[in-house]
Amino acid sequence: MKHVLLAIVVVLEFSRMQAAKAQEGGAATEIQGVINSQMAAFAKDDFANAFTFAADNIQRMFGTPENFGVMVKRGYPMVHRAEDVRFGELRADGNALWQRVLVKDGAGVVHALEYLMISDGESWRIAAVQLVQPKGVGA
C-alpha cells in the first residue's frame, strides 16, 4: 500500500511540474514578446508606445512617456538602440518572473539585464530593469 501511495505522489508531483513548465513556457513567449515590442518602440523613439509596456509602478514614477524616454536614453542606452537581443533564463520569484536579456549595443558590447515581469491579469508588464554582471566576470 505504501508503494502505491508513493507512486501516486510521484505521478502527481510530476504532473504538477509539467503543468508549471508548460505555463512558464507560455509566459516566456509572452514576456519575450513584450520586451521585443518595447525595444522596437524605443528603436523608433516611440516612447508613448514603449511606456505602455511599463507596469503601473514605473508609469507612476516617471509620469509621462517623455520623462520615461529621457531616463531610458540616459540610463539604458543599450536598450534604447539595441543592435541584438537574446533571451536567457526565466526564473520565478513569487508571483513575478525575472527574464535575463543579453543586449548588444551599437559598439558591439554585450550587456546583461534582468527584467522584472509582473502580470496585471491580462498581460505581462515590465516592473523593473537592472543591469547585471555577466556570469564569469569578476567585480
FIBA-427316 format. One record per residue (C-alpha): residue number from 1; x, y, z. Coordinates in pm, 1 decimal. Layout:
     i          x          y          z
   NUM          X          Y          Z
...
end
This chain:
     i          x          y          z
     1        0.0        0.0        0.0
     2      286.4      241.2       82.0
     3      433.1      182.9     -263.9
     4      101.5      267.0     -429.6
     5       71.5      589.5     -231.6
     6      431.6      680.0     -311.8
     7      368.2      613.1     -681.3
     8       58.9      835.9     -674.3
     9      253.6     1116.0     -503.1
    10      533.9     1087.4     -760.2
    11      287.1     1095.0    -1051.6
    12      101.6     1394.2     -906.9
    13      425.4     1585.0     -844.8
    14      548.1     1506.5    -1196.5
    15      216.1     1627.7    -1340.3
    16      236.3     1947.1    -1134.5
    17      592.6     2013.0    -1253.7
    18      494.3     1951.2    -1617.0
    19      197.6     2188.6    -1586.3
    20      417.1     2457.1    -1426.9
    21      677.1     2411.7    -1700.6
    22      411.5     2444.4    -1972.3
    23      265.6     2754.8    -1806.0
    24      611.6     2908.3    -1769.1
    25      682.6     2824.2    -2135.1
    26      374.0     3019.2    -2240.4
    27      472.2     3303.8    -2012.4
    28      822.5     3305.6    -2162.7
    29      682.0     3360.9    -2511.4
    30      454.1     3641.0    -2390.7
    31      728.0     3806.1    -2185.2
    32      975.6     3797.5    -2471.8
    33      709.6     3949.0    -2697.3
    34      655.2     4236.5    -2451.7
    35     1027.6     4308.3    -2423.1
    36     1077.1     4287.7    -2801.2
    37      780.3     4519.5    -2858.3
    38      914.3     4776.0    -2614.1
    39     1258.7     4766.0    -2774.6
    40     1103.2     4807.4    -3119.9
    41      923.2     5117.3    -2988.9
    42     1249.7     5251.1    -2843.3
    43     1421.9     5199.8    -3180.5
    44     1164.5     5437.3    -3334.3
    45     1177.0     5682.5    -3040.6
    46      811.2     5596.1    -2984.7
    47      824.4     5648.5    -2610.6
    48      445.6     5671.9    -2581.0
    49      414.2     5315.5    -2707.6
    50      717.5     5194.9    -2508.6
    51      560.4     5341.1    -2192.9
    52      253.5     5116.5    -2234.6
    53      468.2     4808.8    -2162.8
    54      579.1     4950.2    -1827.4
    55      399.3     4840.8    -1512.5
    56      198.5     5090.2    -1309.5
    57      484.6     5149.2    -1063.0
    58      712.1     5263.4    -1347.6
    59      440.9     5477.8    -1504.1
    60      376.8     5649.7    -1170.9
    61      749.6     5701.7    -1111.4
    62      811.7     5876.9    -1444.7
    63      468.7     6028.3    -1501.6
    64      497.3     6082.9    -1876.4
    65      634.0     5893.6    -2176.3
    66      875.4     6183.3    -2233.4
    67     1027.6     6152.1    -1883.8
    68     1046.8     5776.9    -1931.5
    69     1225.8     5825.8    -2266.1
    70     1484.1     6058.6    -2111.2
    71     1557.6     5801.4    -1840.4
    72     1597.2     5520.2    -2095.1
    73     1827.1     5723.4    -2321.1
    74     2048.1     5825.7    -2028.1
    75     2038.9     5515.8    -1810.9
    76     1990.7     5235.1    -2062.4
    77     2136.2     5347.2    -2396.1
    78     2198.6     4983.8    -2491.9
    79     1823.5     4920.4    -2467.1
    80     1734.2     5241.9    -2649.1
    81     1941.5     5140.4    -2950.1
    82     1984.7     4763.8    -2918.0
    83     2164.9     4600.6    -3208.0
    84     2084.1     4245.9    -3097.3
    85     1868.0     4095.5    -2824.0
    86     1894.5     3741.2    -2686.0
    87     1682.1     3588.6    -2414.7
    88     1827.9     3378.1    -2137.6
    89     1689.6     3221.3    -1824.7
    90     1339.4     3293.7    -1698.9
    91     1313.3     3242.7    -1324.0
    92     1024.8     3267.2    -1082.4
    93     1028.0     3496.6     -779.0
    94      692.9     3475.3     -601.0
    95      421.9     3591.0     -842.6
    96      674.9     3768.0    -1062.0
    97      921.8     3639.7    -1317.2
    98     1273.2     3763.0    -1393.7
    99     1377.7     3743.2    -1759.2
   100     1752.5     3752.9    -1834.4
   101     1821.0     3951.0    -2152.7
   102     2152.8     3993.6    -2333.0
   103     2166.8     4312.5    -2537.2
   104     2440.3     4407.0    -2782.0
   105     2482.5     4782.0    -2822.7
   106     2599.3     4974.1    -3131.0
   107     2964.7     4934.9    -3027.8
   108     2929.4     4556.6    -3012.5
   109     2939.2     4538.2    -2632.1
   110     2706.5     4281.2    -2476.6
   111     2514.8     4385.4    -2164.8
   112     2325.6     4151.4    -1932.2
   113     1999.0     4281.3    -1791.8
   114     1723.4     4132.8    -1582.4
   115     1365.3     4236.6    -1645.3
   116     1119.1     4202.1    -1357.8
   117      793.2     4097.9    -1518.5
   118      456.6     4107.2    -1344.6
   119      116.2     4005.9    -1467.9
   120     -171.3     4250.8    -1447.6
   121     -413.5     3962.2    -1503.4
   122     -428.7     4013.3    -1878.8
   123      -70.3     4060.3    -1989.1
   124      287.0     4081.2    -1866.2
   125      438.1     4421.7    -1796.3
   126      786.5     4543.8    -1713.0
   127      816.4     4644.9    -1345.7
   128     1194.4     4696.1    -1331.5
   129     1512.5     4651.6    -1532.1
   130     1854.4     4610.8    -1378.4
   131     2199.4     4574.1    -1528.1
   132     2374.1     4264.0    -1400.6
   133     2730.0     4143.6    -1417.9
   134     2761.2     3872.8    -1684.2
   135     2843.1     3530.8    -1544.1
   136     3214.4     3465.0    -1529.7
   137     3309.3     3833.2    -1493.4
   138     3461.0     3941.0    -1161.8
   139     3396.1     4263.0     -975.3
end
